Amino acid sequence: MRVFEELEDVYNIKLWITYSSLHKDLLLSQLVIPKDNRNKGLGSKIMKIIIEHADKNQLNIRLTPDDSLGATSINRLKKFYKRFGFIENKGQYRFSETMYREAKGFKNV
């Protein structure tokens, strides 16, 4: 999606987001902030942009926190995403990702 490709260029991050027409949602597979730019609010800024786009287009967001790309811990990532309204998928929904966020005003996970 072009809107997200531009974020990579502007902020020098790695971002992998795909759109699922079947579930009408976004799958956030990768958000990597370079080490020298961490703890400066850049991750929060990027998440706000992603969420704004998702809400505007009535898209839920799914993800699975993963520390294999340099994050300090999965628990820290979960806390980060929960600040943006993500909740844990305890197997009650039809997708495998461990966290999701419903678009504001839209309930259909």
C-alpha positions, 0 to 999 in steps of 0.5 A: 500500500503506497501510503505505508511505503512512503513512511519507510522512505520518510522515517527510514523504517522497515514496515510490512503491511498487507491488506486482506479483503477476505477479513477486511483488515490490515496485517502488520507483519513488520515494524522495525525502527532502527536502533539509533531512533528507538525510544524517541516516539517514532514507533508511536508516531508510525502506529498513530498513522497506521491506526488513523488510516485503518479507522478512516477505511474501517479496517481492523488490524492484526499482528503478532508481536515478535522479538526476532527483529531486535525488540527487547521482549515480546511482553514489552511489544504487547504493552506497546500495542495495548496502548493503541487499543490492541487486545490479545486474541486468545483463539476466539477469532478465525485468524492466527495472529495473537493481537488485533485492534478493531477499527473505531466504530467497526466490530467484525473480527 
